[in-house]
């Protein structure tokens, strides 16, 4: 009984510490918000432009990007190449408004990303982060994650576009195959393509 009480006290103090950390996260003030009067980004073509962008992370001591200017036309495929820490991921994060950007520096279809709603910009983008994550759920549900109207035909089409449909069909349960946490039951390449 004494050991059980000591474990209970230990669990209670751990729970308090965890609750404090979770509360800090939930109570944190949002720093990236829409300014008043933004419009929706509609009929997106996909032109992206950076104009003389310099960016420093909120807690940074120096600029992560300095005077970046380039244009990507709709339909173009562009590869960003550079050393670790050179700002490749930062550029993508700025398009998605993960951070605040200076007015007049990042444009989607000719519209400043600060003048359109964050939600509409993000709805127009598909993004697979470097460290992708798959849930312990079916392949079908992982592919359809975030889609409100789950459609089997659209799921299969997305898998074909990501070149993983043939691999999925080889599994005994096909799209109904349950993936392990973080996708441990599939290869690294399959995991990446399911995320795409």
Z-matrix of the N, CA and C atoms (Angstrom, degrees):
N
C 1 1.462
C 2 1.527 1 112.37
N 3 1.345 2 116.45 1 -36.98
C 4 1.465 3 119.54 2 -179.68
C 5 1.530 4 109.69 3 -65.86
N 6 1.363 5 117.09 4 -40.54
C 7 1.471 6 120.48 5 177.60
C 8 1.528 7 110.32 6 -63.77
N 9 1.322 8 116.78 7 -40.14
C 10 1.467 9 120.36 8 179.82
C 11 1.521 10 110.50 9 -64.01
N 12 1.316 11 117.16 10 -41.77
C 13 1.469 12 120.74 11 178.54
C 14 1.520 13 110.31 12 -64.76
N 15 1.349 14 117.30 13 -41.84
C 16 1.472 15 119.30 14 179.87
C 17 1.533 16 110.90 15 -65.51
N 18 1.343 17 117.06 16 -38.16
C 19 1.475 18 119.78 17 176.01
C 20 1.515 19 111.06 18 -64.78
N 21 1.336 20 116.70 19 -38.61
C 22 1.462 21 121.22 20 178.96
C 23 1.526 22 110.43 21 -63.50
N 24 1.327 23 116.90 22 -42.47
C 25 1.464 24 120.98 23 178.40
C 26 1.527 25 109.76 24 -63.88
N 27 1.337 26 116.30 25 -42.95
C 28 1.468 27 121.02 26 179.00
C 29 1.532 28 110.81 27 -61.99
N 30 1.337 29 115.82 28 -46.46
C 31 1.475 30 119.32 29 178.84
C 32 1.518 31 111.65 30 -63.20
N 33 1.327 32 116.20 31 -38.34
C 34 1.465 33 120.31 32 178.76
C 35 1.513 34 111.86 33 -62.01
N 36 1.347 35 117.24 34 -44.05
C 37 1.470 36 119.79 35 -179.72
C 38 1.530 37 111.13 36 -69.23
N 39 1.330 38 116.91 37 -36.88
C 40 1.478 39 119.72 38 176.05
C 41 1.524 40 110.54 39 -64.65
N 42 1.336 41 115.46 40 -42.51
C 43 1.466 42 120.21 41 178.90
C 44 1.517 43 111.85 42 -61.37
N 45 1.356 44 116.50 43 -40.18
C 46 1.463 45 120.92 44 178.04
C 47 1.522 46 110.82 45 -61.32
N 48 1.346 47 115.47 46 -45.49
C 49 1.467 48 120.15 47 -179.63
C 50 1.528 49 110.85 48 -63.45
N 51 1.331 50 115.72 49 -41.19
C 52 1.466 51 119.52 50 179.18
C 53 1.522 52 110.65 51 -66.20
N 54 1.324 53 117.01 52 -42.25
C 55 1.462 54 120.96 53 178.82
C 56 1.517 55 110.63 54 -61.05
N 57 1.318 56 116.80 55 -38.64
C 58 1.460 57 120.93 56 178.89
C 59 1.528 58 110.38 57 -62.54
N 60 1.349 59 117.03 58 -45.31
C 61 1.467 60 120.44 59 -179.83
C 62 1.523 61 111.21 60 -65.13
N 63 1.340 62 117.23 61 -42.91
C 64 1.463 63 120.95 62 179.59
C 65 1.525 64 109.89 63 -64.75
N 66 1.327 65 117.05 64 -41.75
C 67 1.469 66 120.88 65 179.23
C 68 1.519 67 111.32 66 -62.63
N 69 1.342 68 117.31 67 -40.59
C 70 1.466 69 120.47 68 177.29
C 71 1.522 70 110.62 69 -59.90
N 72 1.323 71 116.43 70 -41.16
C 73 1.465 72 120.45 71 179.20
C 74 1.527 73 110.94 72 -66.37
N 75 1.322 74 117.16 73 -47.46
C 76 1.463 75 120.70 74 -177.82
C 77 1.523 76 112.52 75 -68.04
N 78 1.330 77 116.97 76 -31.10
C 79 1.462 78 121.09 77 -178.07
C 80 1.533 79 112.97 78 -89.33
N 81 1.328 80 117.21 79 -6.07
C 82 1.470 81 120.43 80 -177.91
C 83 1.530 82 110.24 81 -62.95
N 84 1.313 83 115.07 82 138.30
C 85 1.461 84 120.85 83 179.69
C 86 1.522 85 109.37 84 -75.22
N 87 1.330 86 115.86 85 134.32
C 88 1.462 87 119.88 86 177.66
C 89 1.521 88 109.46 87 -70.64
N 90 1.328 89 115.44 88 132.21
C 91 1.466 90 119.39 89 -178.82
C 92 1.523 91 112.01 90 -101.65
N 93 1.316 92 117.59 91 -21.55
C 94 1.463 93 120.85 92 179.10
C 95 1.525 94 107.26 93 -107.41
N 96 1.327 95 115.70 94 103.60
C 97 1.468 96 121.37 95 -177.57
C 98 1.524 97 109.51 96 -135.31
N 99 1.328 98 114.89 97 160.58
C 100 1.465 99 120.30 98 175.57
C 101 1.524 100 109.41 99 -69.97
N 102 1.333 101 116.68 100 141.64
C 103 1.455 102 118.95 101 173.19
C 104 1.531 103 107.99 102 -82.41
N 105 1.303 104 119.02 103 160.95
C 106 1.470 105 120.77 104 -178.05
C 107 1.525 106 112.00 105 -60.46
N 108 1.320 107 115.76 106 140.53
C 109 1.465 108 121.51 107 174.45
C 110 1.515 109 116.10 108 80.51
N 111 1.328 110 118.16 109 18.65
C 112 1.466 111 118.84 110 178.12
C 113 1.518 112 109.96 111 -70.74
N 114 1.319 113 115.88 112 154.32
C 115 1.461 114 120.69 113 177.24
C 116 1.517 115 109.72 114 -106.77
N 117 1.317 116 116.23 115 169.10
C 118 1.464 117 121.30 116 177.99
C 119 1.523 118 109.38 117 -85.47
N 120 1.308 119 116.76 118 142.95
C 121 1.459 120 122.04 119 174.98
C 122 1.525 121 106.95 120 -85.94
N 123 1.327 122 116.68 121 112.22
C 124 1.467 123 120.34 122 -175.10
C 125 1.522 124 110.75 123 -119.83
N 126 1.339 125 115.36 124 157.87
C 127 1.468 126 122.50 125 178.41
C 128 1.532 127 111.34 126 48.68
N 129 1.301 128 115.71 127 54.96
C 130 1.460 129 121.97 128 -174.23
C 131 1.526 130 111.08 129 -68.57
N 132 1.335 131 115.66 130 127.25
C 133 1.465 132 121.90 131 174.38
C 134 1.523 133 110.21 132 -89.38
N 135 1.349 134 116.17 133 -44.56
C 136 1.456 135 119.76 134 177.87
C 137 1.514 136 115.45 135 118.01
N 138 1.343 137 118.61 136 12.89
C 139 1.464 138 120.08 137 174.67
C 140 1.528 139 108.61 138 -70.66
N 141 1.328 140 117.18 139 133.50
C 142 1.467 141 122.09 140 178.89
C 143 1.522 142 107.83 141 -128.37
N 144 1.323 143 115.55 142 133.94
C 145 1.462 144 119.43 143 -179.91
C 146 1.524 145 110.31 144 -137.23
N 147 1.321 146 115.72 145 136.04
C 148 1.465 147 123.26 146 172.34
C 149 1.521 148 106.19 147 -111.69
N 150 1.339 149 117.57 148 127.09
C 151 1.463 150 121.91 149 179.75
C 152 1.520 151 109.91 150 -120.30
N 153 1.300 152 116.24 151 110.02
C 154 1.466 153 122.71 152 174.80
C 155 1.534 154 111.98 153 46.18
N 156 1.319 155 115.48 154 45.67
C 157 1.466 156 120.95 155 -177.60
C 158 1.523 157 111.31 156 -80.78
N 159 1.302 158 115.75 157 126.20
C 160 1.464 159 122.12 158 167.71
C 161 1.519 160 105.25 159 -121.44
N 162 1.329 161 116.59 160 135.80
C 163 1.461 162 119.96 161 -175.25
C 164 1.515 163 110.57 162 -140.46
N 165 1.334 164 114.42 163 136.51
C 166 1.462 165 122.37 164 175.44
C 167 1.524 166 107.08 165 -126.39
N 168 1.325 167 116.50 166 132.05
C 169 1.463 168 119.93 167 176.81
C 170 1.521 169 109.19 168 -60.60
N 171 1.340 170 117.73 169 149.31
C 172 1.466 171 120.63 170 -176.34
C 173 1.530 172 113.95 171 -51.69
N 174 1.323 173 117.61 172 -35.01
C 175 1.461 174 120.35 173 179.93
C 176 1.530 175 112.10 174 -105.17
N 177 1.337 176 116.50 175 13.75
C 178 1.466 177 120.83 176 -176.42
C 179 1.511 178 113.50 177 -81.99
N 180 1.320 179 114.39 178 156.39
C 181 1.467 180 121.13 179 179.07
C 182 1.531 181 112.08 180 -100.85
N 183 1.339 182 116.15 181 -15.84
C 184 1.455 183 119.97 182 -179.93
C 185 1.517 184 108.43 183 -144.23
N 186 1.342 185 117.09 184 163.85
C 187 1.459 186 121.63 185 -179.12
C 188 1.521 187 110.83 186 -69.05
N 189 1.338 188 115.94 187 130.21
C 190 1.460 189 121.14 188 175.37
C 191 1.526 190 109.61 189 -77.58
N 192 1.334 191 116.28 190 -31.25
C 193 1.462 192 122.81 191 177.43
C 194 1.522 193 108.03 192 -133.10
N 195 1.343 194 116.20 193 139.48
C 196 1.455 195 120.32 194 179.69
C 197 1.514 196 111.14 195 -129.79
N 198 1.328 197 115.59 196 121.43
C 199 1.465 198 123.62 197 173.20
C 200 1.532 199 112.67 198 48.21
N 201 1.334 200 116.52 199 56.51
C 202 1.470 201 123.12 200 -179.46
C 203 1.524 202 109.32 201 -90.54
N 204 1.319 203 116.53 202 127.82
C 205 1.465 204 121.70 203 176.78
C 206 1.522 205 109.41 204 -139.93
N 207 1.319 206 116.83 205 124.87
C 208 1.456 207 122.16 206 172.21
C 209 1.522 208 108.46 207 -168.18
N 210 1.331 209 115.56 208 163.72
C 211 1.457 210 121.70 209 -179.57
C 212 1.518 211 109.09 210 -128.89
N 213 1.324 212 115.59 211 137.95
C 214 1.460 213 122.24 212 173.85
C 215 1.520 214 106.25 213 -117.62
N 216 1.302 215 116.59 214 118.25
C 217 1.469 216 121.24 215 179.57
C 218 1.522 217 110.01 216 -80.04
N 219 1.314 218 116.15 217 151.70
C 220 1.468 219 121.44 218 178.48
C 221 1.521 220 109.70 219 -55.23
N 222 1.321 221 116.86 220 133.33
C 223 1.456 222 122.12 221 178.67
C 224 1.517 223 114.77 222 89.95
N 225 1.326 224 117.64 223 -12.53
C 226 1.461 225 120.53 224 178.40
C 227 1.524 226 110.41 225 -75.64
N 228 1.315 227 115.97 226 147.04
C 229 1.462 228 122.09 227 171.69
C 230 1.519 229 107.38 228 -105.61
N 231 1.317 230 115.85 229 125.43
C 232 1.457 231 120.40 230 -176.47
C 233 1.520 232 108.80 231 -126.64
N 234 1.308 233 116.71 232 134.34
C 235 1.461 234 121.98 233 174.58
C 236 1.513 235 109.08 234 -108.27
N 237 1.319 236 116.62 235 131.02
C 238 1.462 237 121.28 236 176.42
C 239 1.521 238 108.06 237 -100.13
N 240 1.308 239 115.89 238 123.17
C 241 1.454 240 121.17 239 -176.15
C 242 1.525 241 108.26 240 -122.18
N 243 1.322 242 115.62 241 137.22
C 244 1.457 243 119.53 242 177.60
C 245 1.504 244 110.72 243 176.52
N 246 1.321 245 115.03 244 170.17
C 247 1.461 246 120.83 245 179.93
C 248 1.527 247 110.04 246 -68.10
N 249 1.319 248 115.73 247 163.32
C 250 1.450 249 121.76 248 174.32
C 251 1.525 250 109.19 249 -57.49
N 252 1.320 251 115.78 250 130.72
C 253 1.460 252 120.53 251 178.48
C 254 1.512 253 114.72 252 84.01
N 255 1.345 254 117.38 253 9.78
C 256 1.468 255 119.10 254 -177.82
C 257 1.531 256 113.14 255 -83.87
N 258 1.353 257 118.30 256 -8.20
C 259 1.463 258 119.93 257 174.21
C 260 1.513 259 115.75 258 110.40
N 261 1.327 260 118.61 259 11.51
C 262 1.470 261 120.58 260 -178.96
C 263 1.529 262 111.28 261 -62.25
N 264 1.310 263 117.26 262 -50.15
C 265 1.459 264 121.29 263 179.72
C 266 1.520 265 110.65 264 -67.84
N 267 1.310 266 117.17 265 -34.64
C 268 1.467 267 121.31 266 178.93
C 269 1.524 268 110.55 267 -59.22
N 270 1.327 269 117.80 268 -41.03
C 271 1.466 270 120.88 269 178.57
C 272 1.525 271 111.02 270 -58.68
N 273 1.324 272 116.64 271 -45.28
C 274 1.467 273 120.67 272 -179.95
C 275 1.522 274 110.00 273 -66.29
N 276 1.329 275 117.36 274 -42.18
C 277 1.464 276 120.99 275 179.01
C 278 1.530 277 111.55 276 -60.47
N 279 1.320 278 116.97 277 -34.02
C 280 1.466 279 120.32 278 -179.57
C 281 1.527 280 111.49 279 -72.45
N 282 1.321 281 117.32 280 -34.63
C 283 1.475 282 119.86 281 175.40
C 284 1.526 283 109.13 282 -62.43
N 285 1.332 284 116.61 283 -41.04
C 286 1.464 285 122.11 284 -177.82
C 287 1.527 286 112.61 285 -80.80
N 288 1.329 287 117.74 286 1.66
C 289 1.469 288 123.23 287 -179.25
C 290 1.519 289 112.24 288 58.14
N 291 1.320 290 116.74 289 40.58
C 292 1.456 291 120.56 290 172.97
C 293 1.526 292 108.81 291 -70.19
N 294 1.329 293 116.09 292 -26.83
C 295 1.458 294 123.22 293 176.89
C 296 1.524 295 107.89 294 -128.67
N 297 1.318 296 115.72 295 159.38
C 298 1.463 297 120.00 296 174.27
C 299 1.519 298 109.18 297 -72.09
N 300 1.320 299 115.86 298 138.24
C 301 1.460 300 120.80 299 177.55
C 302 1.523 301 108.50 300 -118.50
N 303 1.326 302 117.66 301 150.67
C 304 1.467 303 119.49 302 177.39
C 305 1.526 304 110.62 303 -62.64
N 306 1.320 305 116.93 304 144.08
C 307 1.466 306 121.34 305 177.01
C 308 1.525 307 110.05 306 -57.35
N 309 1.330 308 116.00 307 143.47
C 310 1.453 309 121.34 308 174.75
C 311 1.510 310 115.31 309 76.11
N 312 1.344 311 117.69 310 22.08
C 313 1.462 312 119.22 311 -178.44
C 314 1.524 313 113.83 312 -119.65
N 315 1.348 314 118.20 313 -28.87
C 316 1.463 315 121.52 314 -179.27
C 317 1.530 316 108.29 315 -127.00
N 318 1.338 317 115.17 316 127.28
C 319 1.463 318 120.56 317 -176.56
C 320 1.524 319 110.78 318 -129.15
N 321 1.330 320 115.98 319 140.64
C 322 1.462 321 122.76 320 172.38
C 323 1.522 322 106.09 321 -121.27
N 324 1.321 323 116.38 322 122.13
C 325 1.470 324 122.36 323 -175.94
C 326 1.527 325 112.08 324 52.02
N 327 1.330 326 115.79 325 38.49
C 328 1.459 327 121.08 326 176.77
C 329 1.516 328 114.73 327 79.98
N 330 1.332 329 117.60 328 -0.40
C 331 1.467 330 120.64 329 -179.98
C 332 1.520 331 109.55 330 -106.34
N 333 1.321 332 115.47 331 133.04
C 334 1.463 333 121.03 332 177.02
C 335 1.529 334 108.55 333 -59.82
N 336 1.331 335 117.19 334 131.33
C 337 1.470 336 120.05 335 -178.30
C 338 1.530 337 112.13 336 -62.98
N 339 1.309 338 117.44 337 -19.08
C 340 1.466 339 120.38 338 177.24
C 341 1.529 340 112.01 339 -80.04
N 342 1.330 341 117.59 340 -14.75
C 343 1.470 342 121.47 341 -178.94
C 344 1.519 343 112.70 342 -97.07
N 345 1.329 344 117.57 343 -1.52
C 346 1.470 345 121.71 344 177.41
C 347 1.531 346 108.14 345 -122.03
N 348 1.321 347 116.19 346 157.13
C 349 1.463 348 119.37 347 -175.73
C 350 1.528 349 111.02 348 -67.66
N 351 1.313 350 115.03 349 144.43
C 352 1.462 351 121.04 350 178.72
C 353 1.513 352 109.44 351 -59.46
N 354 1.329 353 116.57 352 -42.20
C 355 1.467 354 121.17 353 -178.71
C 356 1.524 355 111.28 354 -59.48
N 357 1.333 356 117.99 355 -43.43
C 358 1.464 357 119.97 356 -177.43
C 359 1.531 358 111.55 357 -70.18
N 360 1.329 359 117.40 358 -32.59
C 361 1.474 360 120.32 359 176.75
C 362 1.527 361 109.24 360 -67.03
N 363 1.317 362 116.30 361 -46.55
C 364 1.460 363 120.15 362 -178.08
C 365 1.526 364 111.85 363 -68.24
N 366 1.335 365 117.35 364 -33.28
C 367 1.469 366 120.23 365 176.88
C 368 1.528 367 111.70 366 -65.74
N 369 1.322 368 116.96 367 -24.59
C 370 1.462 369 121.08 368 -178.10
C 371 1.526 370 111.90 369 -87.62
N 372 1.334 371 117.23 370 -3.28
C 373 1.466 372 121.05 371 -175.17
C 374 1.516 373 111.43 372 -115.42
N 375 1.311 374 115.49 373 149.36
C 376 1.459 375 122.49 374 169.01
C 377 1.521 376 105.70 375 -117.89
N 378 1.311 377 116.63 376 131.11
C 379 1.457 378 120.46 377 -172.27
C 380 1.516 379 110.20 378 -139.56
N 381 1.319 380 116.15 379 126.86
C 382 1.462 381 121.38 380 174.58
C 383 1.524 382 106.13 381 -116.01
N 384 1.342 383 117.42 382 112.07
C 385 1.458 384 119.54 383 -177.61
C 386 1.522 385 111.82 384 -70.61
N 387 1.325 386 116.33 385 165.87
C 388 1.460 387 121.18 386 179.88
C 389 1.520 388 111.01 387 -59.46
N 390 1.331 389 115.71 388 -41.35
C 391 1.459 390 120.74 389 179.91
C 392 1.524 391 107.25 390 -103.38
N 393 1.329 392 115.71 391 87.10
C 394 1.462 393 118.98 392 -176.91
C 395 1.522 394 110.86 393 -76.40
N 396 1.327 395 115.54 394 159.68
C 397 1.453 396 120.82 395 -175.62
C 398 1.519 397 108.89 396 -135.22
N 399 1.320 398 116.51 397 127.90
C 400 1.456 399 121.41 398 174.03
C 401 1.522 400 108.33 399 -113.97
N 402 1.324 401 115.53 400 140.50
C 403 1.459 402 120.85 401 -178.52
C 404 1.522 403 110.74 402 -84.90
N 405 1.320 404 116.45 403 157.26
C 406 1.455 405 121.72 404 175.57
C 407 1.521 406 107.33 405 -76.88
N 408 1.324 407 115.14 406 79.12
C 409 1.459 408 123.69 407 -174.95
C 410 1.519 409 106.96 408 -153.78
N 411 1.323 410 117.74 409 -175.79
C 412 1.465 411 120.45 410 179.53
C 413 1.527 412 110.46 411 -70.80
N 414 1.323 413 115.30 412 157.25
C 415 1.462 414 120.33 413 175.43
C 416 1.524 415 109.38 414 -58.94
N 417 1.325 416 115.88 415 -42.08
C 418 1.467 417 121.45 416 179.81
C 419 1.527 418 111.28 417 -56.65
N 420 1.331 419 117.82 418 -47.37
C 421 1.464 420 121.09 419 -178.64
C 422 1.522 421 112.04 420 -69.85
N 423 1.330 422 117.53 421 -31.47
C 424 1.459 423 119.80 422 175.99
C 425 1.527 424 110.87 423 -67.53
N 426 1.325 425 117.19 424 -40.58
C 427 1.468 426 120.25 425 179.21
C 428 1.524 427 110.19 426 -68.00
N 429 1.342 428 117.31 427 -38.71
C 430 1.468 429 121.68 428 -176.82
C 431 1.525 430 112.73 429 -86.76
N 432 1.326 431 118.21 430 6.65
C 433 1.465 432 120.94 431 -177.67
C 434 1.529 433 110.53 432 -55.98
N 435 1.326 434 115.93 433 129.75
C 436 1.460 435 121.16 434 177.78
C 437 1.515 436 114.12 435 87.80
N 438 1.328 437 117.71 436 -4.72
C 439 1.459 438 121.32 437 179.19
C 440 1.527 439 107.96 438 -97.99
N 441 1.312 440 117.01 439 127.15
C 442 1.465 441 119.57 440 -176.93
C 443 1.524 442 112.27 441 -77.58
N 444 1.319 443 117.55 442 -35.36
C 445 1.457 444 121.30 443 -178.09
C 446 1.532 445 108.69 444 -106.17
N 447 1.344 446 115.85 445 87.85
C 448 1.469 447 120.84 446 -176.25
C 449 1.529 448 109.76 447 -69.95
N 450 1.320 449 116.35 448 123.37
C 451 1.451 450 122.71 449 -175.68
C 452 1.538 451 107.92 450 -129.37
N 453 1.331 452 117.07 451 118.26
C 454 1.469 453 121.81 452 -175.67
C 455 1.526 454 111.93 453 -57.30
N 456 1.325 455 116.50 454 -39.87
C 457 1.469 456 120.26 455 -179.08
C 458 1.533 457 110.62 456 -64.10
N 459 1.329 458 116.54 457 -41.35
C 460 1.468 459 121.11 458 179.44
C 461 1.532 460 110.85 459 -67.72
N 462 1.334 461 116.72 460 -36.15
C 463 1.466 462 120.96 461 178.86
C 464 1.524 463 110.20 462 -64.90
N 465 1.321 464 116.60 463 -46.22
C 466 1.470 465 121.08 464 179.14
C 467 1.523 466 110.11 465 -64.34
N 468 1.326 467 117.32 466 -40.16
C 469 1.458 468 121.31 467 178.92
C 470 1.532 469 110.79 468 -62.91
N 471 1.347 470 116.64 469 -42.20
C 472 1.465 471 120.55 470 178.12
C 473 1.530 472 110.35 471 -63.18
N 474 1.339 473 116.66 472 -40.42
C 475 1.465 474 120.69 473 178.78
C 476 1.530 475 110.91 474 -65.13
N 477 1.331 476 116.75 475 -37.84
C 478 1.478 477 119.81 476 177.37
C 479 1.517 478 110.77 477 -65.06
N 480 1.335 479 116.57 478 -43.71
C 481 1.466 480 120.42 479 179.44
C 482 1.527 481 111.57 480 -62.23
N 483 1.337 482 116.76 481 -32.78
C 484 1.463 483 121.22 482 179.18
C 485 1.529 484 111.47 483 -88.38
N 486 1.332 485 117.15 484 3.59
C 487 1.465 486 123.57 485 177.34
C 488 1.535 487 112.76 486 59.43
N 489 1.351 488 116.37 487 41.96
C 490 1.458 489 119.36 488 178.63
C 491 1.533 490 111.56 489 -126.24
N 492 1.334 491 117.44 490 -2.86
C 493 1.472 492 122.00 491 -178.19
C 494 1.526 493 111.70 492 -58.28
N 495 1.327 494 117.47 493 -45.30
C 496 1.475 495 120.05 494 -178.26
C 497 1.527 496 111.52 495 -64.40
N 498 1.346 497 117.29 496 -36.44
C 499 1.464 498 120.40 497 176.63
C 500 1.527 499 111.14 498 -65.95
N 501 1.319 500 116.78 499 -41.47
C 502 1.465 501 121.19 500 -178.72
C 503 1.519 502 110.13 501 -64.16
N 504 1.319 503 116.99 502 -40.14
C 505 1.467 504 120.88 503 -178.92
C 506 1.525 505 111.96 504 -65.99
N 507 1.338 506 117.50 505 -21.78
C 508 1.460 507 121.38 506 178.52
C 509 1.523 508 112.38 507 -75.05
N 510 1.337 509 117.34 508 -21.13
C 511 1.462 510 120.12 509 177.42
C 512 1.518 511 109.14 510 -70.79
N 513 1.316 512 116.69 511 147.46
C 514 1.463 513 121.73 512 -176.57
C 515 1.530 514 111.85 513 -57.39
N 516 1.339 515 117.52 514 -40.97
C 517 1.465 516 120.58 515 -179.40
C 518 1.530 517 112.74 516 -99.67
N 519 1.332 518 117.77 517 7.56
C 520 1.462 519 121.64 518 177.55
C 521 1.520 520 112.03 519 55.84
N 522 1.314 521 116.19 520 -128.12
C 523 1.467 522 121.74 521 -178.19
C 524 1.526 523 111.76 522 -69.49
N 525 1.322 524 118.12 523 -14.14
C 526 1.461 525 122.69 524 177.85
C 527 1.517 526 113.44 525 -87.42
N 528 1.330 527 117.23 526 2.95
C 529 1.462 528 121.71 527 179.26
C 530 1.526 529 110.04 528 -66.11
N 531 1.329 530 115.51 529 130.79
C 532 1.467 531 120.95 530 178.16
C 533 1.529 532 108.73 531 -83.44
N 534 1.316 533 115.40 532 128.45
C 535 1.462 534 121.14 533 176.99
C 536 1.515 535 109.16 534 -90.30
N 537 1.311 536 117.09 535 145.79
C 538 1.460 537 120.64 536 173.72
C 539 1.517 538 109.49 537 -71.51
N 540 1.316 539 116.39 538 165.29
C 541 1.470 540 121.30 539 179.00
C 542 1.520 541 110.00 540 -54.00
N 543 1.335 542 116.11 541 130.79
C 544 1.477 543 124.76 542 -177.38
C 545 1.526 544 112.44 543 64.02
N 546 1.351 545 117.46 544 17.44
C 547 1.454 546 120.82 545 174.80
C 548 1.499 547 115.39 546 75.96
N 549 1.342 548 117.54 547 31.34
C 550 1.461 549 120.02 548 -175.55
C 551 1.524 550 113.81 549 -67.89
N 552 1.328 551 118.34 550 -15.56
C 553 1.465 552 120.08 551 -177.90
C 554 1.523 553 113.80 552 -88.12
N 555 1.313 554 118.40 553 -0.20
C 556 1.468 555 121.64 554 177.79
C 557 1.523 556 109.28 555 -123.08
N 558 1.318 557 116.25 556 162.08
C 559 1.467 558 120.32 557 -179.81
C 560 1.527 559 110.16 558 -69.98
N 561 1.323 560 116.12 559 166.08
C 562 1.459 561 121.04 560 179.11
C 563 1.524 562 112.41 561 -58.30
N 564 1.352 563 116.85 562 -42.51
C 565 1.468 564 120.92 563 179.61
C 566 1.520 565 111.97 564 -66.80
N 567 1.344 566 116.37 565 -41.65
C 568 1.458 567 119.84 566 178.26
C 569 1.529 568 110.75 567 -64.77
N 570 1.307 569 115.54 568 -40.47
C 571 1.464 570 120.74 569 179.08
C 572 1.534 571 110.22 570 -59.93
N 573 1.333 572 115.64 571 -45.45
C 574 1.466 573 120.42 572 179.32
C 575 1.526 574 110.80 573 -61.75
N 576 1.329 575 116.30 574 -45.09
C 577 1.471 576 119.14 575 -176.53
C 578 1.516 577 111.99 576 -70.85
N 579 1.329 578 118.41 577 -33.27
C 580 1.473 579 120.50 578 174.90
C 581 1.534 580 109.16 579 -65.76
N 582 1.325 581 117.50 580 -38.00
C 583 1.457 582 121.32 581 176.94
C 584 1.525 583 111.71 582 -64.14
N 585 1.325 584 115.74 583 -39.24
C 586 1.473 585 119.79 584 178.25
C 587 1.508 586 110.11 585 -63.26
